Amino acid sequence: MTAPGISDRAYWVAWSQGLGVGPGTLKRVHSHFGSLGAAWRAEVNQVLEVEGIGLSLGASLTNYRQRVCPAELLTAQERRHPNFWTPADPEYPGLLFEIADPPPLLYYRGRPELALALQTLPSVAIVGTRTPSDYGQRWTRRLVQQLVAQDVVIVSGLASGIDREAHSQTLEDGGLTIAVVGTGIDQAYPWSNRHLQQRIAQQGLLLSEYENGTPPDRVHFPRRNRIIAGLSRIVAVTEAPLRSGALITARLANDYGREVFALPGCLDNPSSLGCLDLIRQGAQLIMDDTTRVQELGKI
């Protein structure tokens, strides 16, 4: 079903709720047709031209488009979860929409103007291990202090360890921080970060692709990392072992054409080996908190 005057926002909601249409497929649908409104009105043979949509999915999407009204879906979505953006909204970060699989719905809590600030201010993701050494914590804070002084937006994942240090130091210095969580934005995880999460909701911005009430799930956090990388012009890993979610974020950033920096550490510390491996693969080397800070903060 369709009707004149339906907003692009409604079509993003409608397509995102179609069974089998993930973020990557939806981005390809948008790219192929130029708008999701045009895609909604397309014939099934035209939809089948989109990479990743076969006969079975195409048939189910045709049935789905015939029986639902995008405007009604939008009204219901806004009633359940009023605070969300789609790529049709001006607040949705353009930098994030550049990636191959941007979230079609982005739930938020806090200061929405921080999303708009990404249009004019540089953004740097600071990520790393959940169990950092004193060295990792100290250098994370030193680096954040220098970046905040240059009005850089600090992005991280509100996990324990390096993420917590990055967010906390940013708030202490009066800077701007965005936390991307792997749960609904109304859920506190880990519980030990609940007070920090409340502060970010008041002074910064919480983002998630998961609706309110969504509990933590192990598959959510690797998916969350693509949003951290997508929001950031640069990803800096300050301490991470060889198997770390921070390295996933760094690899995604590299895939997206973003700069990756890493802080060298001690060979005796297993939590430094991931950073050393990134440097071996070509990541920029963080030598101190001042000589590289302009590169980290560049647009």
MOFEN-V413489 format. One record per residue. N is the residue number from 1. PHI is phi in radians with two decimals (* if undefined). OMEGA is omega in whole degrees, 0 to 359 (999 if undefined). NEAR is the number of other ideal C-beta (glycine too) atoms within 10 Angstrom. Layout:
n	phi	omega	near
N	PHI	OMEGA	NEAR
N	PHI	OMEGA	NEAR
//
This chain:
n	phi	omega	near
1	*	177	13
2	-2.59	182	16
3	-2.70	179	10
4	-1.14	175	4
5	1.49	178	6
6	-1.27	185	18
7	-1.36	174	15
8	-1.04	178	16
9	-1.00	180	21
10	-1.13	180	26
11	-1.19	176	26
12	-1.09	178	27
13	-1.12	183	25
14	-1.10	180	27
15	-1.11	183	24
16	-1.15	181	19
17	-1.68	176	16
18	-1.30	184	18
19	-1.06	177	8
20	1.61	179	14
21	-1.81	179	21
22	-1.46	182	12
23	-1.00	180	19
24	-1.17	177	14
25	-1.08	181	18
26	-1.13	177	23
27	-1.12	179	18
28	-1.19	176	17
29	-1.07	180	24
30	-1.09	181	23
31	-1.14	183	11
32	-1.20	186	16
33	-1.71	181	18
34	1.55	175	9
35	-2.78	179	14
36	-1.33	174	25
37	-1.14	177	20
38	-1.11	179	14
39	-1.13	181	20
40	-1.10	183	22
41	-1.56	185	13
42	-1.26	175	19
43	-1.29	185	8
44	-1.07	180	14
45	-1.14	176	8
46	-1.27	178	14
47	-1.12	181	20
48	-1.18	178	16
49	-1.30	181	11
50	-1.33	178	20
51	-0.99	177	10
52	1.67	178	13
53	-1.89	179	20
54	-1.69	185	9
55	-1.09	182	9
56	-1.12	180	9
57	-1.14	179	18
58	-1.06	179	18
59	-1.16	181	13
60	-1.19	178	15
61	-1.21	177	24
62	-1.10	177	15
63	-1.09	180	11
64	-1.08	182	16
65	-1.17	180	21
66	-1.35	187	9
67	-1.87	180	8
68	-2.09	178	16
69	-1.96	181	15
70	-0.96	181	25
71	-1.10	179	19
72	-1.21	177	15
73	-1.10	179	17
74	-1.12	179	19
75	-1.04	179	13
76	-1.14	179	12
77	-1.12	180	21
78	-1.16	178	14
79	-1.24	181	8
80	-1.32	186	11
81	-2.41	185	16
82	-1.17	186	8
83	-1.73	175	14
84	-2.64	176	25
85	-2.11	168	22
86	-2.06	177	24
87	-1.06	176	21
88	-1.41	182	18
89	-1.59	183	15
90	-1.11	181	9
91	-1.35	182	15
92	-1.11	185	23
93	-1.09	179	23
94	-1.06	179	12
95	-1.07	180	17
96	-1.22	182	24
97	-1.23	178	14
98	-1.21	185	13
99	-1.30	186	22
100	-1.23	184	14
101	-2.40	179	16
102	-1.18	179	24
103	-1.14	180	27
104	-1.20	176	26
105	-2.17	182	20
106	-2.20	182	23
107	-1.47	184	22
108	-2.43	173	20
109	-2.63	180	21
110	2.16	184	22
111	-1.72	183	18
112	-1.10	180	14
113	-1.13	177	10
114	-1.18	176	22
115	-1.16	177	24
116	-1.19	180	14
117	-1.09	180	17
118	-1.14	178	22
119	-1.31	185	11
120	-2.16	181	9
121	-1.91	176	16
122	-1.20	179	17
123	-2.22	180	24
124	-2.25	174	27
125	-1.54	174	32
126	-1.98	185	33
127	-2.38	180	31
128	2.99	186	34
129	-1.17	176	25
130	-1.39	181	17
131	-2.21	185	13
132	-1.34	172	23
133	-1.39	175	16
134	-1.03	178	7
135	-1.04	181	16
136	-1.09	179	24
137	-1.14	184	19
138	-1.11	182	13
139	-1.29	174	23
140	-1.06	181	27
141	-1.17	179	19
142	-1.11	180	17
143	-1.14	180	27
144	-1.08	180	29
145	-1.00	180	16
146	-1.19	181	18
147	-1.21	179	27
148	-1.07	179	21
149	-1.10	178	12
150	-1.80	178	15
151	1.09	175	13
152	-1.48	175	26
153	-1.40	181	27
154	-1.66	180	26
155	-1.98	175	34
156	-2.77	190	28
157	-1.94	177	25
158	0.97	172	25
159	-1.51	173	23
160	-1.19	174	15
161	1.48	186	22
162	-1.05	179	30
163	-1.00	181	28
164	-1.07	179	22
165	-1.07	182	24
166	-1.13	180	30
167	-1.12	184	29
168	-1.08	181	18
169	-1.14	178	22
170	-1.06	180	28
171	-1.16	179	20
172	-1.06	182	12
173	-1.60	179	16
174	1.29	182	8
175	-1.58	183	21
176	-1.85	181	22
177	-2.39	177	27
178	-2.14	178	30
179	-1.93	177	29
180	-1.83	186	30
181	-1.89	181	29
182	-1.75	177	26
183	-2.31	167	20
184	-1.13	184	20
185	-1.23	177	25
186	-1.63	180	17
187	-1.81	178	18
188	-1.76	179	17
189	-2.63	355	19
190	-1.21	183	13
191	-1.03	181	8
192	-1.13	180	10
193	-1.72	186	21
194	-1.07	181	12
195	-1.24	176	9
196	-1.12	178	18
197	-1.07	177	24
198	-1.11	178	12
199	-1.12	179	16
200	-1.14	178	25
201	-1.10	180	17
202	-1.59	187	11
203	-1.90	182	17
204	-2.22	184	25
205	-2.52	174	24
206	-1.76	179	23
207	-2.30	175	27
208	-2.77	172	27
209	-1.59	182	23
210	-1.83	183	21
211	-1.24	181	15
212	-0.95	179	16
213	1.58	181	11
214	-1.29	181	18
215	-1.38	177	11
216	-1.13	177	15
217	-2.54	187	11
218	-1.06	181	7
219	-1.40	182	8
220	-1.23	191	18
221	-1.30	172	18
222	-1.07	177	13
223	-1.17	178	16
224	-1.02	185	24
225	-1.10	180	25
226	-1.18	179	24
227	-1.27	176	29
228	-1.01	180	27
229	-1.13	182	26
230	-1.18	180	25
231	-1.39	192	23
232	-2.02	174	30
233	-1.38	180	23
234	-2.44	172	24
235	-2.00	178	31
236	-2.01	178	31
237	-1.78	185	27
238	-1.69	174	31
239	-2.93	182	29
240	-2.82	174	33
241	-1.33	184	19
242	-1.15	176	13
243	-1.94	187	10
244	-2.68	174	21
245	-1.09	178	21
246	-1.10	179	32
247	-1.25	174	22
248	-1.09	179	20
249	-1.06	180	30
250	-1.13	180	29
251	-1.15	177	16
252	-1.11	178	21
253	-1.02	178	28
254	-1.09	178	17
255	-1.08	182	12
256	-1.46	180	18
257	1.37	178	9
258	-1.67	179	22
259	-1.31	176	17
260	-2.14	177	23
261	-2.07	178	25
262	-2.50	179	29
263	-1.63	179	29
264	-1.20	179	14
265	-2.40	184	21
266	-1.39	178	12
267	-1.09	180	9
268	-1.35	182	7
269	-1.77	180	16
270	-0.99	181	15
271	-1.34	175	23
272	-1.76	189	24
273	-1.18	177	19
274	-1.14	178	23
275	-1.14	179	32
276	-1.10	179	19
277	-1.21	176	16
278	-1.08	179	25
279	-1.11	178	18
280	-1.05	181	9
281	-1.49	175	12
282	2.02	177	9
283	-1.12	177	22
284	-1.15	184	16
285	-1.62	174	12
286	-1.53	183	22
287	-1.61	175	10
288	-2.78	188	11
289	-1.54	181	17
290	-2.16	186	10
291	-1.21	182	9
292	-1.79	188	18
293	-1.16	178	20
294	-1.17	176	10
295	-1.18	179	12
296	-1.16	184	23
297	-1.69	184	21
298	-1.27	176	13
299	-1.62	999	9
//
